[in-house]
Amino acid sequence: MRVAQVIGRVTLNLQDPSFKGGRWLMVNPLDAGQFNDACRQAPALSTQHSLIAYDNIGASDGDIVGIVEGAEATAPFDFPIPIDAITVAIFDSLSYQPPVV
C-alpha cells in the first residue's frame, strides 16, 4: 500500500458498467518525509508521478488515502475488472517513524 493525496477527480464521457458505484480520482503519492504532517496540512506535491485510482469509498479532494496497485487492486471484486489502482483507506492521522539503521 502507498500513501497518497487526492489532487483531483477524473470525469469520464463513457464508463464501463462494471465500475458502477465508484469514480476515478487523481492521486499524488507522498514521500515518507511527508507522512506525519499530511493529515494536518496539505503536503507539497511530491517528486513521484501522479496516477489515477478507482475510488468506491468516498474520498474527496485533499484527502490522504491508501492506494493499492497492480493485481491486488482487483481483489475486492468478484469478477474480472480492468483496474490498476484502487483507494482502500482514508486516513484521519498518520504517525511514521523511520527505522533506525
C-alpha positions as CSV (number, residue, x, y, z in Angstrom):
1,M,0.0,0.0,0.0
2,R,1.1,3.5,-0.8
3,V,0.0,6.8,0.8
4,A,-1.3,9.5,-1.5
5,Q,-3.1,12.8,-1.5
6,V,-6.2,13.2,-3.7
7,I,-5.5,16.1,-6.0
8,G,-8.4,15.9,-8.5
9,R,-11.3,14.0,-10.0
10,V,-11.4,12.4,-13.4
11,T,-14.6,12.9,-15.5
12,L,-15.4,10.2,-18.0
13,N,-17.5,10.6,-21.1
14,L,-18.3,6.9,-21.1
15,Q,-17.7,4.3,-18.3
16,D,-17.9,0.5,-18.4
17,P,-20.9,-0.7,-16.4
18,S,-18.6,-2.8,-14.1
19,F,-17.4,0.4,-12.5
20,K,-20.9,1.4,-11.3
21,G,-20.9,2.9,-7.8
22,G,-17.4,4.3,-8.0
23,R,-15.4,7.1,-9.5
24,W,-11.9,7.9,-10.6
25,L,-9.5,10.1,-8.7
26,M,-6.1,11.6,-9.5
27,V,-3.8,11.0,-6.6
28,N,-0.2,12.1,-5.9
29,P,1.8,9.5,-3.9
30,L,3.6,11.1,-0.9
31,D,7.2,10.7,0.1
32,A,7.9,9.2,3.6
33,G,9.0,12.6,4.9
34,Q,5.5,14.0,4.3
35,F,3.6,11.3,6.2
36,N,3.5,12.9,9.7
37,D,2.1,16.3,8.6
38,A,0.0,15.1,5.7
39,C,-3.3,14.9,7.6
40,R,-2.8,18.3,9.3
41,Q,-1.7,20.5,6.4
42,A,-1.8,20.0,2.7
43,P,1.5,18.5,1.6
44,A,3.5,19.9,-1.3
45,L,3.4,17.9,-4.5
46,S,5.9,15.1,-4.2
47,T,8.5,14.2,-6.8
48,Q,6.6,11.0,-7.7
49,H,4.3,10.8,-10.7
50,S,0.5,11.2,-10.1
51,L,-1.8,8.4,-11.0
52,I,-5.5,7.6,-11.5
53,A,-7.1,5.4,-8.9
54,Y,-10.6,3.9,-8.7
55,D,-12.5,5.0,-5.6
56,N,-15.6,3.5,-4.1
57,I,-15.0,4.6,-0.5
58,G,-15.9,8.3,-1.0
59,A,-12.5,10.1,-0.9
60,S,-12.5,13.7,-2.0
61,D,-10.1,16.5,-2.9
62,G,-7.3,16.9,-0.3
63,D,-7.9,13.6,1.5
64,I,-5.0,11.4,2.4
65,V,-5.7,7.9,1.1
66,G,-4.1,4.5,1.0
67,I,-3.9,3.1,-2.5
68,V,-3.1,-0.5,-3.7
69,E,-1.8,-1.1,-7.2
70,G,-1.4,-4.0,-9.5
71,A,-3.2,-7.3,-9.3
72,E,-4.1,-6.7,-5.6
73,A,-6.3,-3.8,-6.7
74,T,-8.7,-6.2,-8.2
75,A,-9.1,-8.3,-5.0
76,P,-12.3,-6.6,-3.7
77,F,-14.2,-7.6,-6.8
78,D,-15.9,-10.9,-7.5
79,F,-15.5,-10.5,-11.3
80,P,-12.6,-9.6,-13.6
81,I,-12.2,-5.8,-13.7
82,P,-9.6,-3.8,-15.6
83,I,-8.1,-1.5,-12.9
84,D,-4.5,-1.0,-11.8
85,A,-5.0,1.2,-8.6
86,I,-7.8,1.5,-6.0
87,T,-8.3,3.5,-2.9
88,V,-8.5,1.3,0.2
89,A,-8.4,3.8,3.2
90,I,-8.9,7.4,4.1
91,F,-6.6,8.4,6.9
92,D,-7.5,10.7,9.7
93,S,-4.0,10.8,11.1
94,L,-0.6,9.2,10.4
95,S,2.4,8.7,12.7
96,Y,5.5,7.5,11.0
97,Q,9.0,7.0,12.5
98,P,11.7,5.7,10.1
99,P,13.5,2.6,11.1
100,V,16.9,3.2,12.8
101,V,19.7,1.8,10.5
